[in-house]
Structure formats: structure tokens, C-alpha cells
């Protein structure tokens, strides 16, 4: 009985040290992952937005895997595209009667953002598919990677086309708001495409003899 009590006392005395060790290890791991993400974000066209978009995922897992980074970047882009689509849907319902001069423009932009949502959804599904199958041959891997890049590039083009319909800086509050939201979709998608290219390069290197 006395031996058991001594063992309990020893364990209790060690508990604070164990907690500190685990907390330190977790913090160091989080710091290393964050530094890794920030390093890769510097290779994108919009590094600050890249860091902000991916910061919500840093603690969820060790994002050292290029596939995870590509998927999280695509998810961030899809989230912004869906949010923008919902905003445009709400606005376009009122414009036809209240501000008909804006209706055609906003409706066309909504069509393009809808397509961006579809293309990004296809890209995420393709990324999951190539990971499950693993690419049985180089040709199979090329085909999946090409689909992934094509759908993401198309989503980017859709957003860019919508942004180009709002030239200059002097515009109504509604136009400026729409342009800002769609510009965010464009930039997050551009960053996602950069991570996809990084993932593709990593896969090709892994398959070299």
C-alpha cells in the first residue's frame, strides 16, 4: 500500500513537467507548420491572403503534405466562391425591378461565379480521386493532374472575367462591393492553382526512379 502511495506521489510530481513538455512540443509543431505554410505562400501571387486563407487549417493537422495544402487552398477558394454566389443571388433578385441597369451585369457575373463553384468542386473531387487511386501509371497521373489544373484554371478565368466587367475605381457602392468579393475569389483561386502546381511537381518527383 505504501509503495502504491509513493508511486502516485511520484507521478503527481512529474505531471506538471509532462504537461509542459506536451504543450511545448505542440507549440513547436504548430510553429514549424505555420512557418512551412508561410514559406510556400511567398511563392504565390497573393502571399498575405494565402496565409490568412490557410491559417484556419494550420492547427487541424501537420500540413507538410503538398496534397493537404492543395486541398485546403481549394477549400478556401470554394468557400469564398460559394459565399460570393450567395451574395449575388440575393442581390440579383432585387435588381431586376429596383435597379434594372445593373441586372444584366450582375446576372452574368453570377453565372460565372456559379461555374467557378462547379469547377472548384470538380477539382477537389479529382484531387481526392487521384489520392485514392495513387496514379497507377505516369499517364494516369498526368491525366488526373491535367484535370485538376484545368478545372482550377477555368474557375480562375471565370472570376477574372467577372472582375474585368467592373473597370476603374469610381463606381457605385454595389459594384465596388461585388468587385471586391469576386476579386477575393480570383485571388484565392490563383493561390490554390499555385499549390496544385506544387503538388503536381511533388508527385512527379516522387515517381522518378
Secondary structure by P-SEA (a helix, b strand, c coil): caaaaaaaaaaaaaaaaaaaaaaaaaaaaaaaaaaaaaaaaaacccaaaaaaaacccccccccccaaaaaaaaaaaaaaaaaaaaaaaaaaaaaaacccccaaaaaaaaaaaaaaaaaaaaaaaaaaaaaaaaccccaaaaaaaaaaaaaaaaaaaaaaaaaaaacccccccaaaaaaaaaaaaaaaaaaaaaaaaaaaaaaaaaaacc
